Amino acid sequence: MGRGKIVIRRIDNSTSRQVTFSKRRSGLLKKAKELAILCDAEVGVMIFSNTGRLYDFSSSSMKSVIDRYNKMKEEYQLTADPTSEIKLWQREAAILRQQLESLQENHRQMMGEDLSGLSIKDLQNLETQLEMSLRGVRSKKDNLLVDEVQEINQKNNLLQHENLELYKKVNLIRQENMELQKKLNGTREVTGTNRNSFLTNCLDIGDDTSGPVVCLQLCQPQQQGNEATERTAKLGLHLP
């Protein structure tokens, strides 16, 4: 025979009610776990017993499940009731305003202002935060200085390499100039030797009796001889 239908109503017997709660609770949590694994669903189950004890299961995190549920509920309310959108934006504005005031207060406390309402523990926490911030600033400054020093060293090495290359080029140009100067001096010596050889050959030709003799005679300019003749004619002098 099959099992009969159970009437869904409150069980009066406390013992039977507790046993049924324990069995059904275990089965519900088991089904929720299987659903999350088999269907890759995000499941969250919370159960409170009649004694106030909590039993829960969540596939990821119960907080994330609740936040997602509240977000979806608000979106559903926005689509259902247009006036709720105004309330949502007002609530968002209030949250942002509160965050801004908190940040401004923290900033004033970091600057050493509005410290009258802080306790000794709050002041110690503020001092710890400032020391941590100061260490972070110093570490960042040291890293920047190290990077700048490395960059300067790289530039210095590059300049030294360029200076060495320029020095080599200057020496090469100097050697080329010295070679050109030597070639120029050699050309002048050859030209002088050829000129002396030419004069020597001319003198040798004059000493040769078998060949034609070239006589060179120096005389006064013709103009001076004409002037002397005219003067002699005027004076009537006879020159032998």
C-alpha positions as CSV (number, residue, x, y, z in Angstrom):
1,M,0.0,0.0,0.0
2,G,1.2,3.5,-0.8
3,R,1.7,6.2,1.7
4,G,-1.3,8.3,2.6
5,K,-1.5,12.1,2.1
6,I,-0.4,14.2,5.0
7,V,-2.5,17.1,6.0
8,I,-0.4,20.3,5.8
9,R,-1.1,21.9,9.1
10,R,0.7,22.6,12.4
11,I,1.7,19.5,14.3
12,D,0.3,19.7,17.8
13,N,2.7,17.2,19.3
14,S,6.0,19.0,20.1
15,T,8.1,15.9,19.8
16,S,6.7,14.9,16.4
17,R,7.0,18.6,15.4
18,Q,10.7,18.7,16.3
19,V,11.4,15.4,14.5
20,T,9.5,16.6,11.4
21,F,11.4,19.9,11.4
22,S,14.8,18.1,11.6
23,K,14.0,15.8,8.7
24,R,12.4,18.4,6.5
25,R,15.2,20.9,7.3
26,S,17.9,18.4,6.3
27,G,16.0,17.5,3.1
28,L,15.5,21.2,2.2
29,L,19.2,22.1,2.6
30,K,20.2,19.0,0.7
31,K,17.9,19.9,-2.2
32,A,19.2,23.5,-2.2
33,K,22.8,22.2,-2.3
34,E,22.0,19.8,-5.2
35,L,20.2,22.6,-7.1
36,A,23.2,24.9,-6.8
37,I,25.6,22.2,-8.0
38,L,23.6,20.7,-10.8
39,C,22.1,23.9,-12.2
40,D,25.0,26.3,-11.4
41,A,22.5,28.5,-9.5
42,E,23.1,31.0,-6.7
43,V,21.0,29.6,-3.8
44,G,20.5,31.0,-0.3
45,V,18.3,29.4,2.3
46,M,17.7,30.7,5.8
47,I,15.6,28.7,8.4
48,F,14.7,29.8,11.9
49,S,13.4,27.2,14.3
50,N,10.5,28.0,16.7
51,T,13.2,28.3,19.4
52,G,15.0,31.1,17.4
53,R,17.9,29.0,16.2
54,L,19.3,29.8,12.7
55,Y,20.0,27.2,10.0
56,D,21.3,28.5,6.6
57,F,22.9,27.5,3.4
58,S,24.4,29.6,0.6
59,S,26.1,28.5,-2.6
60,S,28.5,31.5,-2.5
61,S,28.1,34.0,0.3
62,M,24.9,34.7,2.2
63,K,25.6,38.5,2.1
64,S,26.1,38.5,-1.6
65,V,22.9,36.6,-2.1
66,I,20.9,39.0,0.1
67,D,22.5,42.1,-1.7
68,R,21.6,40.6,-5.0
69,Y,18.0,39.9,-3.8
70,N,17.6,43.4,-2.5
71,K,18.9,44.9,-5.8
72,M,16.6,42.7,-7.9
73,K,13.7,43.6,-5.6
74,E,14.4,47.4,-6.0
75,E,14.6,47.0,-9.8
76,Y,11.3,45.2,-9.8
77,Q,9.7,47.9,-7.7
78,L,11.0,50.5,-10.1
79,T,9.3,48.9,-13.0
80,A,6.1,48.3,-11.0
81,D,5.9,51.8,-9.3
82,P,7.4,54.9,-11.0
83,T,7.3,56.9,-7.8
84,S,9.7,54.4,-6.1
85,E,12.5,55.5,-8.6
86,I,12.5,58.9,-6.9
87,K,12.9,57.3,-3.5
88,L,15.7,55.1,-4.8
89,W,17.7,58.1,-6.1
90,Q,17.0,60.0,-2.9
91,R,18.4,57.1,-0.9
92,E,21.4,56.9,-3.1
93,A,22.0,60.6,-2.8
94,A,21.7,60.4,1.0
95,I,24.3,57.5,1.1
96,L,26.7,59.4,-1.1
97,R,26.3,62.5,1.0
98,Q,27.0,60.5,4.1
99,Q,30.1,59.0,2.5
100,L,31.3,62.5,1.5
101,E,30.9,63.9,5.0
102,S,32.8,60.9,6.4
103,L,35.7,61.4,3.9
104,Q,35.8,65.1,4.7
105,E,35.9,64.4,8.4
106,N,38.7,61.9,7.9
107,H,40.6,64.4,5.8
108,R,40.3,67.1,8.5
109,Q,41.5,64.7,11.1
110,M,44.5,63.7,8.9
111,M,45.3,67.4,8.7
112,G,45.2,67.7,12.5
113,E,41.9,69.4,12.7
114,D,38.7,68.5,14.6
115,L,40.5,66.3,17.1
116,S,38.6,67.4,20.2
117,G,35.9,64.7,19.9
118,L,38.4,61.8,19.5
119,S,39.3,59.4,22.3
120,I,42.8,58.2,23.1
121,K,42.1,55.0,21.1
122,D,40.9,57.0,18.1
123,L,44.0,59.2,18.3
124,Q,46.3,56.2,18.5
125,N,44.5,54.7,15.4
126,L,44.9,58.1,13.6
127,E,48.6,58.2,14.6
128,T,49.1,54.7,13.2
129,Q,47.4,55.6,9.9
130,L,49.6,58.7,9.6
131,E,52.7,56.7,10.3
132,M,51.7,54.1,7.7
133,S,51.0,56.9,5.2
134,L,54.3,58.6,5.9
135,R,56.2,55.3,5.4
136,G,54.3,54.9,2.1
137,V,55.3,58.4,1.0
138,R,58.9,57.9,1.9
139,S,59.0,54.6,0.1
140,K,57.6,56.2,-3.0
141,K,60.1,59.0,-2.8
142,D,63.0,56.6,-2.4
143,N,61.8,54.6,-5.4
144,L,61.6,57.8,-7.5
145,L,65.1,58.9,-6.4
146,V,66.5,55.5,-7.2
147,D,64.9,55.6,-10.7
148,E,66.2,59.1,-11.3
149,V,69.8,58.1,-10.3
150,Q,69.6,55.1,-12.6
151,E,68.4,57.3,-15.5
152,I,71.2,59.8,-14.9
153,N,73.8,57.0,-14.8
154,Q,72.4,55.7,-18.1
155,K,72.6,59.1,-19.7
156,N,76.2,59.6,-18.3
157,N,77.3,56.2,-19.8
158,L,75.7,57.2,-23.1
159,L,77.4,60.5,-23.2
160,Q,80.8,58.9,-22.4
161,H,80.2,56.5,-25.3
162,E,79.4,59.3,-27.6
163,N,82.5,61.3,-26.4
164,L,84.7,58.3,-27.1
165,E,83.3,57.9,-30.6
166,L,83.8,61.6,-31.3
167,Y,87.4,61.3,-30.0
168,K,88.1,58.4,-32.4
169,K,86.7,60.4,-35.3
170,V,88.9,63.4,-34.4
171,N,92.0,61.2,-34.3
172,L,91.0,59.7,-37.6
173,I,90.6,63.2,-39.2
174,R,93.9,64.3,-37.7
175,Q,95.7,61.3,-39.2
176,E,94.1,62.0,-42.6
177,N,95.3,65.6,-42.4
178,M,98.8,64.5,-41.6
179,E,98.8,62.1,-44.5
180,L,97.6,64.9,-46.8
181,Q,100.3,67.3,-45.5
182,K,102.9,64.6,-46.2
183,K,101.6,64.2,-49.7
184,L,101.7,68.0,-50.2
185,N,105.2,68.3,-49.0
186,G,106.3,65.4,-51.3
187,T,104.7,67.2,-54.3
188,R,106.6,70.4,-53.5
189,E,109.9,68.6,-53.2
190,V,109.3,66.9,-56.5
191,T,108.5,70.2,-58.2
192,G,111.6,71.8,-56.8
193,T,113.8,68.9,-58.0
194,N,112.3,69.2,-61.5
195,R,113.0,72.9,-61.6
196,N,116.7,72.5,-60.5
197,S,117.1,69.7,-63.1
198,F,115.7,72.0,-65.8
199,L,118.2,74.8,-65.0
200,T,121.1,72.3,-64.9
201,N,120.1,71.0,-68.3
202,C,120.2,74.6,-69.7
203,L,123.7,75.2,-68.3
204,D,124.9,71.9,-69.8
205,I,123.6,72.9,-73.2
206,G,125.6,76.2,-73.0
207,D,128.9,74.3,-72.3
208,D,128.4,72.0,-75.2
209,T,130.7,73.4,-78.1
210,S,129.4,71.0,-80.7
211,G,125.9,72.3,-80.5
212,P,124.5,75.8,-81.0
213,V,125.6,78.3,-78.5
214,V,122.9,80.4,-76.9
215,C,124.3,83.9,-75.9
216,L,122.5,86.0,-73.5
217,Q,123.4,89.7,-73.6
218,L,122.1,92.3,-71.2
219,C,121.6,95.8,-72.6
220,Q,120.1,99.0,-71.6
221,P,116.6,99.8,-72.6
222,Q,116.3,101.3,-76.1
223,Q,114.7,104.4,-74.8
224,Q,117.7,105.4,-72.8
225,G,120.0,104.9,-75.8
226,N,117.9,107.1,-78.0
227,E,117.9,109.9,-75.4
228,A,121.8,109.7,-75.2
229,T,122.0,110.1,-79.0
230,E,119.8,113.1,-79.1
231,R,121.8,114.8,-76.3
232,T,125.1,114.2,-78.2
233,A,123.6,115.6,-81.4
234,K,122.5,118.8,-79.6
235,L,125.9,119.3,-77.9
236,G,127.9,118.6,-81.1
237,L,130.0,116.2,-79.5
238,H,131.5,113.3,-81.3
239,L,131.8,110.1,-79.5
240,P,134.3,107.5,-80.9
